[in-house]
Structures are given as C-alpha cells and as structure tokens.
Amino acid sequence: MTPDFSEYFYLDSTVYSGLRWKKRNGRIAPGEKAGTLYKTKKYYIVQLFGEKYNCDDVIAKLKEKEKLAH
C-alpha cells in the first residue's frame, strides 16, 4: 500500500528533487530538502518506511491530489 505522500512531503521547485519534508523522518527535520540522487544519477529517490520511491512519482501523486482538491 502506497503511503499518503502529502502527509510527509510538499512541492518545492527550488530544490533538485522538487520535494521537501513536511514531517520529521528520523534525523531529517521538517523543511529540509527530500531526495537523494540515485546511483544511476538519472533520478532522485526518497525513502519512507523502508521503501524507496522515485521523486517524480511522488510529485505526480502530490499534483494529482492537489488537482482533485480544487
């Protein structure tokens, strides 16, 4: 089951991954940039609850939810 990304991330076009943390995740504080450049150096990933997610997929889900809210 995919988590509700809007609880943990928000969009920010000023960072390469396009995401910032909304909630604390371990040592990472709210407001810090989210995402790590994957080893292929072609895309960014975030890890949540031990699962890795492509940042582009997370952004698409956030935009979809934002569109549905309006």
Buried (B, 14 or more C-beta within 10 A) or exposed (E): EEBEBBEBBBBEEEBEBBBBBBEEBEEEEEEEBBBEEEEEEEEBBBEBEEEEBBBBBBBEBBEEEEEEEE
